[in-house]
Amino acid sequence: MLLHHSRRTFRFGLALGVVTGIEVDEELLYAAAMLHDTGLLTSSGDADFTLESTRVAREVADEVGLSQEATTIVLDAITLHHSPGVGPEHGAVARLLSAGAAADVTGLHTWQLPDTLLTDTVMLHPREGFKGAFTQAFRDEADRVPKGRARFLHRYGAFAAAVRLAPFAE
């Protein structure tokens, strides 16, 4: 489920960059997209899952010899990706990772994308029960970290409803 979500996040983020004129390092966006939710299902304790995701991303960056600058860009993007208000000041990778994930999870910004891109992306990377599984994972995160961003979005952002109303069948 998360692998397909990560690939859809990349495709949607990249496409949103094209339609909005935001230039981005595609490899760094891809790396951030593939690793952004790795901690969602494995985190424990009282830390936000993005911290576990950045730990995994740092290990991968070290293993492949990514520069410190590129590593910082990827880690910052992962940490910020589900924070409200990720803007230009956070950099293109963070902005498009956040936008791509929001497009896949809640449908935000999908009206800016061609219908064929949405259809083709879901065909290539099926949703396969995504809405229910992702809502449950986010609910678990909100319960595990009562002062975290997932709890805030779940409580005040009507997150489960936003996921349910996303313009995807599943």
FITORBA-146876 format. One record per atom (N, C-alpha, C): residue in one letter; atom name; x, y, z. Coordinates in nm, 3 decimals, always signed. Layout:
// residues N
a;CA;X;Y;Z;
...
END
This chain:
// residues 170
m;N;+0.082;-0.119;+0.000;
m;CA;+0.000;+0.000;+0.000;
m;C;+0.087;+0.126;+0.000;
l;N;+0.186;+0.131;+0.091;
l;CA;+0.269;+0.252;+0.100;
l;C;+0.362;+0.267;-0.020;
l;N;+0.405;+0.156;-0.078;
l;CA;+0.490;+0.166;-0.197;
l;C;+0.413;+0.233;-0.311;
h;N;+0.290;+0.189;-0.334;
h;CA;+0.208;+0.251;-0.438;
h;C;+0.178;+0.398;-0.404;
h;N;+0.148;+0.425;-0.277;
h;CA;+0.124;+0.564;-0.235;
h;C;+0.247;+0.649;-0.262;
s;N;+0.364;+0.597;-0.231;
s;CA;+0.487;+0.673;-0.252;
s;C;+0.510;+0.703;-0.400;
r;N;+0.482;+0.607;-0.484;
r;CA;+0.499;+0.629;-0.629;
r;C;+0.395;+0.727;-0.682;
r;N;+0.272;+0.718;-0.633;
r;CA;+0.171;+0.816;-0.676;
r;C;+0.208;+0.955;-0.626;
t;N;+0.258;+0.964;-0.504;
t;CA;+0.301;+1.092;-0.448;
t;C;+0.406;+1.155;-0.537;
f;N;+0.503;+1.078;-0.581;
f;CA;+0.608;+1.130;-0.670;
f;C;+0.547;+1.180;-0.801;
r;N;+0.466;+1.097;-0.865;
r;CA;+0.408;+1.136;-0.994;
r;C;+0.321;+1.261;-0.982;
f;N;+0.238;+1.266;-0.878;
f;CA;+0.152;+1.383;-0.860;
f;C;+0.234;+1.506;-0.825;
g;N;+0.333;+1.492;-0.739;
g;CA;+0.418;+1.605;-0.703;
g;C;+0.494;+1.658;-0.823;
l;N;+0.550;+1.569;-0.902;
l;CA;+0.625;+1.610;-1.022;
l;C;+0.532;+1.681;-1.120;
a;N;+0.414;+1.626;-1.141;
a;CA;+0.317;+1.687;-1.233;
a;C;+0.271;+1.823;-1.183;
l;N;+0.251;+1.836;-1.053;
l;CA;+0.211;+1.966;-0.998;
l;C;+0.322;+2.068;-1.016;
g;N;+0.446;+2.023;-1.009;
g;CA;+0.558;+2.112;-1.038;
g;C;+0.554;+2.163;-1.181;
v;N;+0.523;+2.075;-1.273;
v;CA;+0.516;+2.114;-1.414;
v;C;+0.405;+2.215;-1.436;
v;N;+0.285;+2.187;-1.384;
v;CA;+0.173;+2.278;-1.411;
v;C;+0.183;+2.411;-1.337;
t;N;+0.262;+2.414;-1.230;
t;CA;+0.276;+2.539;-1.155;
t;C;+0.409;+2.608;-1.181;
g;N;+0.492;+2.548;-1.266;
g;CA;+0.620;+2.609;-1.301;
g;C;+0.726;+2.600;-1.194;
i;N;+0.718;+2.501;-1.106;
i;CA;+0.818;+2.482;-1.002;
i;C;+0.921;+2.381;-1.051;
e;N;+1.044;+2.426;-1.065;
e;CA;+1.151;+2.336;-1.105;
e;C;+1.201;+2.261;-0.982;
v;N;+1.226;+2.131;-1.000;
v;CA;+1.266;+2.048;-0.887;
v;C;+1.371;+1.946;-0.932;
d;N;+1.457;+1.908;-0.841;
d;CA;+1.549;+1.797;-0.865;
d;C;+1.466;+1.669;-0.855;
e;N;+1.441;+1.606;-0.969;
e;CA;+1.352;+1.489;-0.973;
e;C;+1.404;+1.373;-0.889;
e;N;+1.534;+1.355;-0.886;
e;CA;+1.589;+1.243;-0.808;
e;C;+1.568;+1.265;-0.658;
l;N;+1.585;+1.388;-0.613;
l;CA;+1.563;+1.414;-0.471;
l;C;+1.415;+1.404;-0.436;
l;N;+1.328;+1.451;-0.526;
l;CA;+1.185;+1.437;-0.504;
l;C;+1.147;+1.289;-0.499;
y;N;+1.203;+1.210;-0.588;
y;CA;+1.174;+1.066;-0.590;
y;C;+1.221;+1.001;-0.459;
a;N;+1.342;+1.033;-0.417;
a;CA;+1.394;+0.976;-0.292;
a;C;+1.305;+1.013;-0.174;
a;N;+1.267;+1.139;-0.167;
a;CA;+1.182;+1.184;-0.057;
a;C;+1.046;+1.115;-0.064;
a;N;+0.990;+1.103;-0.183;
a;CA;+0.859;+1.039;-0.199;
a;C;+0.864;+0.891;-0.159;
m;N;+0.970;+0.823;-0.198;
m;CA;+0.979;+0.681;-0.167;
m;C;+0.999;+0.654;-0.018;
l;N;+1.054;+0.750;+0.054;
l;CA;+1.087;+0.728;+0.195;
l;C;+0.999;+0.805;+0.293;
h;N;+0.909;+0.890;+0.242;
h;CA;+0.840;+0.984;+0.330;
h;C;+0.749;+0.919;+0.435;
d;N;+0.696;+0.803;+0.409;
d;CA;+0.605;+0.740;+0.505;
d;C;+0.660;+0.609;+0.561;
t;N;+0.789;+0.584;+0.548;
t;CA;+0.845;+0.457;+0.597;
t;C;+0.822;+0.438;+0.746;
g;N;+0.813;+0.545;+0.822;
g;CA;+0.790;+0.534;+0.966;
g;C;+0.645;+0.524;+1.007;
l;N;+0.553;+0.540;+0.914;
l;CA;+0.411;+0.543;+0.951;
l;C;+0.363;+0.413;+1.014;
l;N;+0.411;+0.301;+0.965;
l;CA;+0.365;+0.173;+1.017;
l;C;+0.459;+0.111;+1.119;
t;N;+0.579;+0.172;+1.137;
t;CA;+0.678;+0.111;+1.224;
t;C;+0.717;+0.195;+1.345;
s;N;+0.673;+0.319;+1.351;
s;CA;+0.712;+0.406;+1.462;
s;C;+0.656;+0.354;+1.594;
s;N;+0.732;+0.381;+1.697;
s;CA;+0.686;+0.349;+1.832;
s;C;+0.728;+0.465;+1.922;
g;N;+0.677;+0.465;+2.042;
g;CA;+0.711;+0.575;+2.132;
g;C;+0.624;+0.696;+2.104;
d;N;+0.671;+0.812;+2.147;
d;CA;+0.587;+0.931;+2.138;
d;C;+0.637;+1.033;+2.036;
a;N;+0.716;+0.988;+1.941;
a;CA;+0.768;+1.078;+1.837;
a;C;+0.686;+1.065;+1.708;
d;N;+0.671;+1.177;+1.640;
d;CA;+0.603;+1.183;+1.511;
d;C;+0.666;+1.082;+1.413;
f;N;+0.583;+1.014;+1.336;
f;CA;+0.634;+0.913;+1.243;
f;C;+0.733;+0.968;+1.142;
t;N;+0.724;+1.099;+1.114;
t;CA;+0.819;+1.155;+1.017;
t;C;+0.961;+1.148;+1.069;
l;N;+0.979;+1.147;+1.200;
l;CA;+1.114;+1.134;+1.256;
l;C;+1.172;+0.996;+1.229;
e;N;+1.089;+0.893;+1.239;
e;CA;+1.134;+0.759;+1.202;
e;C;+1.161;+0.752;+1.052;
s;N;+1.076;+0.815;+0.973;
s;CA;+1.097;+0.818;+0.828;
s;C;+1.229;+0.887;+0.793;
t;N;+1.261;+0.996;+0.863;
t;CA;+1.387;+1.066;+0.835;
t;C;+1.506;+0.983;+0.881;
r;N;+1.490;+0.903;+0.987;
r;CA;+1.598;+0.815;+1.029;
r;C;+1.630;+0.714;+0.920;
v;N;+1.526;+0.654;+0.864;
v;CA;+1.543;+0.560;+0.754;
v;C;+1.607;+0.630;+0.634;
a;N;+1.556;+0.748;+0.601;
a;CA;+1.610;+0.823;+0.487;
a;C;+1.757;+0.859;+0.507;
r;N;+1.795;+0.896;+0.628;
r;CA;+1.936;+0.927;+0.655;
r;C;+2.024;+0.803;+0.635;
e;N;+1.977;+0.688;+0.681;
e;CA;+2.053;+0.564;+0.660;
e;C;+2.072;+0.536;+0.511;
v;N;+1.966;+0.554;+0.434;
v;CA;+1.975;+0.532;+0.289;
v;C;+2.070;+0.633;+0.226;
a;N;+2.059;+0.759;+0.265;
a;CA;+2.146;+0.864;+0.211;
a;C;+2.292;+0.835;+0.242;
d;N;+2.319;+0.792;+0.364;
d;CA;+2.457;+0.758;+0.401;
d;C;+2.508;+0.640;+0.321;
e;N;+2.421;+0.540;+0.303;
e;CA;+2.460;+0.419;+0.231;
e;C;+2.494;+0.448;+0.085;
v;N;+2.420;+0.538;+0.022;
v;CA;+2.444;+0.567;-0.120;
v;C;+2.540;+0.683;-0.141;
g;N;+2.583;+0.746;-0.032;
g;CA;+2.680;+0.856;-0.043;
g;C;+2.621;+0.987;-0.091;
l;N;+2.497;+1.013;-0.055;
l;CA;+2.432;+1.139;-0.092;
l;C;+2.502;+1.254;-0.021;
s;N;+2.518;+1.365;-0.089;
s;CA;+2.584;+1.481;-0.028;
s;C;+2.505;+1.529;+0.093;
q;N;+2.572;+1.602;+0.181;
q;CA;+2.505;+1.656;+0.299;
q;C;+2.393;+1.751;+0.259;
e;N;+2.418;+1.833;+0.158;
e;CA;+2.316;+1.929;+0.113;
e;C;+2.191;+1.857;+0.062;
a;N;+2.212;+1.756;-0.022;
a;CA;+2.100;+1.680;-0.076;
a;C;+2.028;+1.603;+0.035;
t;N;+2.104;+1.548;+0.128;
t;CA;+2.044;+1.476;+0.240;
t;C;+1.954;+1.568;+0.322;
t;N;+2.002;+1.689;+0.348;
t;CA;+1.923;+1.786;+0.425;
t;C;+1.794;+1.820;+0.353;
i;N;+1.800;+1.836;+0.222;
i;CA;+1.680;+1.866;+0.143;
i;C;+1.577;+1.754;+0.156;
v;N;+1.622;+1.630;+0.143;
v;CA;+1.532;+1.515;+0.152;
v;C;+1.474;+1.503;+0.293;
l;N;+1.559;+1.515;+0.394;
l;CA;+1.512;+1.500;+0.532;
l;C;+1.414;+1.610;+0.570;
d;N;+1.443;+1.733;+0.530;
d;CA;+1.351;+1.843;+0.558;
d;C;+1.216;+1.821;+0.490;
a;N;+1.219;+1.776;+0.366;
a;CA;+1.095;+1.751;+0.293;
a;C;+1.012;+1.644;+0.362;
i;N;+1.076;+1.537;+0.406;
i;CA;+1.004;+1.429;+0.474;
i;C;+0.945;+1.479;+0.606;
t;N;+1.023;+1.554;+0.681;
t;CA;+0.976;+1.604;+0.810;
t;C;+0.856;+1.696;+0.793;
l;N;+0.857;+1.778;+0.689;
l;CA;+0.751;+1.877;+0.668;
l;C;+0.629;+1.827;+0.591;
h;N;+0.638;+1.711;+0.528;
h;CA;+0.540;+1.677;+0.425;
h;C;+0.394;+1.678;+0.469;
h;N;+0.365;+1.656;+0.594;
h;CA;+0.224;+1.663;+0.632;
h;C;+0.196;+1.777;+0.730;
s;N;+0.279;+1.878;+0.720;
s;CA;+0.254;+2.002;+0.795;
s;C;+0.174;+2.097;+0.708;
p;N;+0.077;+2.165;+0.766;
p;CA;+0.003;+2.265;+0.689;
p;C;+0.096;+2.380;+0.647;
g;N;+0.078;+2.431;+0.528;
g;CA;+0.148;+2.551;+0.485;
g;C;+0.291;+2.534;+0.437;
v;N;+0.325;+2.421;+0.376;
v;CA;+0.459;+2.405;+0.319;
v;C;+0.464;+2.493;+0.194;
g;N;+0.549;+2.594;+0.197;
g;CA;+0.551;+2.692;+0.088;
g;C;+0.687;+2.705;+0.022;
p;N;+0.700;+2.805;-0.063;
p;CA;+0.824;+2.826;-0.139;
p;C;+0.948;+2.837;-0.051;
e;N;+0.932;+2.894;+0.066;
e;CA;+1.047;+2.912;+0.155;
e;C;+1.105;+2.779;+0.204;
h;N;+1.032;+2.669;+0.187;
h;CA;+1.079;+2.538;+0.229;
h;C;+1.150;+2.463;+0.118;
g;N;+1.149;+2.516;-0.003;
g;CA;+1.217;+2.452;-0.115;
g;C;+1.123;+2.370;-0.200;
a;N;+1.166;+2.346;-0.322;
a;CA;+1.083;+2.277;-0.421;
a;C;+1.053;+2.133;-0.382;
v;N;+1.152;+2.062;-0.330;
v;CA;+1.129;+1.921;-0.295;
v;C;+1.024;+1.911;-0.184;
a;N;+1.038;+1.990;-0.079;
a;CA;+0.941;+1.986;+0.031;
a;C;+0.802;+2.026;-0.019;
r;N;+0.798;+2.130;-0.097;
r;CA;+0.669;+2.180;-0.145;
r;C;+0.597;+2.078;-0.232;
l;N;+0.671;+2.015;-0.324;
l;CA;+0.607;+1.920;-0.416;
l;C;+0.583;+1.784;-0.351;
l;N;+0.666;+1.746;-0.254;
l;CA;+0.637;+1.623;-0.179;
l;C;+0.507;+1.641;-0.102;
s;N;+0.494;+1.751;-0.034;
s;CA;+0.372;+1.779;+0.042;
s;C;+0.251;+1.784;-0.050;
a;N;+0.263;+1.854;-0.162;
a;CA;+0.152;+1.866;-0.257;
a;C;+0.117;+1.732;-0.319;
g;N;+0.217;+1.654;-0.355;
g;CA;+0.192;+1.522;-0.415;
g;C;+0.124;+1.427;-0.318;
a;N;+0.171;+1.428;-0.193;
a;CA;+0.108;+1.342;-0.091;
a;C;-0.036;+1.387;-0.065;
a;N;-0.057;+1.518;-0.056;
a;CA;-0.192;+1.570;-0.033;
a;C;-0.284;+1.535;-0.149;
a;N;-0.232;+1.539;-0.270;
a;CA;-0.313;+1.503;-0.387;
a;C;-0.357;+1.357;-0.377;
d;N;-0.265;+1.270;-0.339;
d;CA;-0.298;+1.128;-0.332;
d;C;-0.389;+1.095;-0.215;
v;N;-0.365;+1.157;-0.101;
v;CA;-0.439;+1.121;+0.020;
v;C;-0.577;+1.186;+0.024;
t;N;-0.585;+1.314;-0.008;
t;CA;-0.713;+1.386;+0.007;
t;C;-0.768;+1.443;-0.123;
g;N;-0.692;+1.435;-0.231;
g;CA;-0.737;+1.490;-0.358;
g;C;-0.704;+1.637;-0.375;
l;N;-0.637;+1.697;-0.277;
l;CA;-0.600;+1.838;-0.286;
l;C;-0.514;+1.861;-0.410;
h;N;-0.545;+1.963;-0.484;
h;CA;-0.472;+2.002;-0.606;
h;C;-0.499;+1.913;-0.728;
t;N;-0.578;+1.807;-0.713;
t;CA;-0.597;+1.718;-0.828;
t;C;-0.669;+1.786;-0.943;
w;N;-0.745;+1.891;-0.913;
w;CA;-0.814;+1.964;-1.019;
w;C;-0.715;+2.034;-1.112;
q;N;-0.590;+2.049;-1.070;
q;CA;-0.488;+2.111;-1.154;
q;C;-0.424;+2.011;-1.250;
l;N;-0.451;+1.884;-1.230;
l;CA;-0.386;+1.780;-1.308;
l;C;-0.479;+1.722;-1.414;
p;N;-0.423;+1.682;-1.527;
p;CA;-0.507;+1.619;-1.631;
p;C;-0.569;+1.489;-1.582;
d;N;-0.693;+1.466;-1.619;
d;CA;-0.761;+1.343;-1.579;
d;C;-0.683;+1.219;-1.623;
t;N;-0.621;+1.225;-1.741;
t;CA;-0.546;+1.110;-1.790;
t;C;-0.427;+1.078;-1.698;
l;N;-0.363;+1.180;-1.643;
l;CA;-0.252;+1.157;-1.550;
l;C;-0.303;+1.087;-1.424;
l;N;-0.414;+1.133;-1.372;
l;CA;-0.471;+1.071;-1.251;
l;C;-0.506;+0.925;-1.278;
t;N;-0.575;+0.901;-1.389;
t;CA;-0.617;+0.765;-1.424;
t;C;-0.498;+0.675;-1.448;
d;N;-0.401;+0.722;-1.526;
d;CA;-0.282;+0.641;-1.557;
d;C;-0.201;+0.611;-1.431;
t;N;-0.189;+0.709;-1.343;
t;CA;-0.112;+0.689;-1.221;
t;C;-0.176;+0.583;-1.133;
v;N;-0.306;+0.589;-1.118;
v;CA;-0.376;+0.491;-1.035;
v;C;-0.372;+0.353;-1.101;
m;N;-0.375;+0.349;-1.232;
m;CA;-0.366;+0.221;-1.302;
m;C;-0.227;+0.159;-1.279;
l;N;-0.123;+0.240;-1.289;
l;CA;+0.014;+0.191;-1.269;
l;C;+0.043;+0.157;-1.123;
h;N;-0.016;+0.232;-1.034;
h;CA;+0.010;+0.217;-0.890;
h;C;-0.125;+0.214;-0.816;
p;N;-0.190;+0.098;-0.817;
p;CA;-0.327;+0.086;-0.765;
p;C;-0.340;+0.126;-0.618;
r;N;-0.459;+0.171;-0.585;
r;CA;-0.487;+0.219;-0.449;
r;C;-0.518;+0.103;-0.353;
e;N;-0.576;-0.006;-0.400;
e;CA;-0.592;-0.131;-0.325;
e;C;-0.625;-0.112;-0.177;
g;N;-0.739;-0.053;-0.148;
g;CA;-0.781;-0.036;-0.009;
g;C;-0.709;+0.077;+0.063;
f;N;-0.652;+0.168;-0.013;
f;CA;-0.569;+0.274;+0.044;
f;C;-0.644;+0.361;+0.145;
k;N;-0.765;+0.403;+0.109;
k;CA;-0.836;+0.497;+0.197;
k;C;-0.853;+0.440;+0.338;
g;N;-0.900;+0.319;+0.348;
g;CA;-0.921;+0.258;+0.479;
g;C;-0.791;+0.232;+0.552;
a;N;-0.693;+0.177;+0.484;
a;CA;-0.565;+0.145;+0.548;
a;C;-0.491;+0.270;+0.592;
f;N;-0.492;+0.373;+0.509;
f;CA;-0.420;+0.495;+0.543;
f;C;-0.490;+0.570;+0.656;
t;N;-0.622;+0.573;+0.653;
t;CA;-0.698;+0.637;+0.761;
t;C;-0.669;+0.568;+0.893;
q;N;-0.665;+0.435;+0.892;
q;CA;-0.637;+0.361;+1.015;
q;C;-0.494;+0.387;+1.063;
a;N;-0.398;+0.388;+0.972;
a;CA;-0.258;+0.414;+1.010;
a;C;-0.245;+0.554;+1.070;
f;N;-0.314;+0.650;+1.012;
f;CA;-0.308;+0.788;+1.064;
f;C;-0.379;+0.798;+1.198;
r;N;-0.489;+0.725;+1.214;
r;CA;-0.560;+0.723;+1.343;
r;C;-0.470;+0.662;+1.451;
d;N;-0.400;+0.555;+1.416;
d;CA;-0.307;+0.492;+1.511;
d;C;-0.196;+0.589;+1.549;
e;N;-0.145;+0.662;+1.450;
e;CA;-0.041;+0.763;+1.476;
e;C;-0.095;+0.872;+1.568;
a;N;-0.216;+0.917;+1.544;
a;CA;-0.277;+1.022;+1.627;
a;C;-0.295;+0.974;+1.771;
d;N;-0.331;+0.848;+1.789;
d;CA;-0.346;+0.793;+1.924;
d;C;-0.210;+0.776;+1.992;
r;N;-0.110;+0.736;+1.915;
r;CA;+0.023;+0.710;+1.970;
r;C;+0.095;+0.838;+2.009;
v;N;+0.071;+0.946;+1.932;
v;CA;+0.138;+1.074;+1.956;
v;C;+0.030;+1.181;+1.975;
p;N;-0.025;+1.192;+2.096;
p;CA;-0.139;+1.281;+2.118;
p;C;-0.111;+1.429;+2.094;
k;N;+0.014;+1.471;+2.095;
k;CA;+0.045;+1.612;+2.069;
k;C;+0.109;+1.631;+1.931;
g;N;+0.096;+1.531;+1.844;
g;CA;+0.158;+1.536;+1.713;
g;C;+0.069;+1.595;+1.605;
r;N;+0.128;+1.610;+1.488;
r;CA;+0.057;+1.668;+1.374;
r;C;-0.057;+1.579;+1.326;
a;N;-0.038;+1.447;+1.334;
a;CA;-0.145;+1.356;+1.289;
a;C;-0.270;+1.377;+1.375;
r;N;-0.250;+1.393;+1.505;
r;CA;-0.363;+1.417;+1.596;
r;C;-0.432;+1.548;+1.562;
f;N;-0.350;+1.652;+1.536;
f;CA;-0.404;+1.783;+1.499;
f;C;-0.488;+1.772;+1.372;
l;N;-0.432;+1.708;+1.268;
l;CA;-0.505;+1.694;+1.141;
l;C;-0.628;+1.605;+1.158;
h;N;-0.614;+1.502;+1.236;
h;CA;-0.726;+1.410;+1.258;
h;C;-0.840;+1.481;+1.331;
r;N;-0.804;+1.561;+1.430;
r;CA;-0.905;+1.626;+1.512;
r;C;-0.964;+1.751;+1.447;
y;N;-0.877;+1.841;+1.399;
y;CA;-0.924;+1.970;+1.350;
y;C;-0.934;+1.978;+1.198;
g;N;-0.865;+1.892;+1.129;
g;CA;-0.867;+1.895;+0.984;
g;C;-0.964;+1.797;+0.923;
a;N;-1.040;+1.729;+1.008;
a;CA;-1.136;+1.629;+0.960;
a;C;-1.068;+1.535;+0.860;
f;N;-0.951;+1.486;+0.901;
f;CA;-0.865;+1.408;+0.811;
f;C;-0.936;+1.286;+0.753;
a;N;-1.003;+1.208;+0.836;
a;CA;-1.070;+1.088;+0.786;
a;C;-1.175;+1.123;+0.681;
a;N;-1.248;+1.231;+0.703;
a;CA;-1.348;+1.273;+0.605;
a;C;-1.282;+1.319;+0.476;
a;N;-1.171;+1.390;+0.488;
a;CA;-1.100;+1.437;+0.369;
a;C;-1.049;+1.320;+0.286;
v;N;-0.999;+1.217;+0.352;
v;CA;-0.952;+1.096;+0.281;
v;C;-1.070;+1.028;+0.213;
r;N;-1.178;+1.013;+0.286;
r;CA;-1.298;+0.947;+0.233;
r;C;-1.353;+1.022;+0.110;
l;N;-1.344;+1.155;+0.110;
l;CA;-1.398;+1.235;+0.001;
l;C;-1.301;+1.257;-0.114;
a;N;-1.180;+1.206;-0.103;
a;CA;-1.083;+1.218;-0.212;
a;C;-1.144;+1.163;-0.341;
p;N;-1.111;+1.224;-0.454;
p;CA;-1.175;+1.187;-0.580;
p;C;-1.121;+1.059;-0.644;
f;N;-1.098;+0.960;-0.561;
f;CA;-1.052;+0.829;-0.608;
f;C;-1.147;+0.725;-0.555;
a;N;-1.167;+0.619;-0.632;
a;CA;-1.261;+0.514;-0.591;
a;C;-1.216;+0.447;-0.462;
e;N;-1.090;+0.436;-0.442;
e;CA;-1.039;+0.362;-0.327;
e;C;-0.925;+0.436;-0.262;
END
